[in-house]
Amino acid sequence: MLTQQEEAFIRYWEENRSRQKKVFRQFLVGIPVGLAFAIPIVVNFASGWDVQAEASSASSQKSLLMVLMVALLLIVGFVAIFYQKYKWDQYEQRYRELLSKRSNDTPNQPD
């Protein structure tokens, strides 16, 4: 017997599973998680805590900033999509388990 929460999840996932599988939507929804990885990198780089790196001429080059920005964009994109795909897989697995549980709970009706 399924609980009301489980039935509500089945209804929700049947309605939204195809919409949440789209890569663009996964990217948009996952951006905050990606930024959670990128912001500490920017703070660490901008804080100047490493005096030797600050003294280095490489830290003042514009090409280094460009490489850092490209790397951060790639990190944000990868983490955002990867996290949402993982989350979608978890929901899909739960959905299939609940459907299996529902079909096992219903008694077989004689012909």
Long-range contacts (C-beta under 8 A, 24 or more apart in sequence): 1-105, 2-98, 2-101, 2-102, 2-105, 6-98, 6-101, 9-94, 9-95, 9-98, 10-95, 10-98, 10-99, 10-102, 13-91, 13-92, 13-94, 13-95, 14-95, 17-88, 17-91, 17-92, 17-95, 20-84, 20-88, 20-91, 21-88, 23-81, 25-84, 26-80, 26-81, 26-84, 26-85, 26-88, 27-77, 27-80, 27-81, 27-84, 29-80, 29-84, 30-79, 30-80, 30-81, 30-82, 30-83, 30-84, 31-76, 31-80, 33-79, 33-80, 33-83, 34-75, 34-76, 34-77, 34-78, 34-79, 34-80, 34-83, 35-76, 37-75, 37-76, 37-79, 38-72, 38-75, 38-76, 41-72, 41-75, 42-72
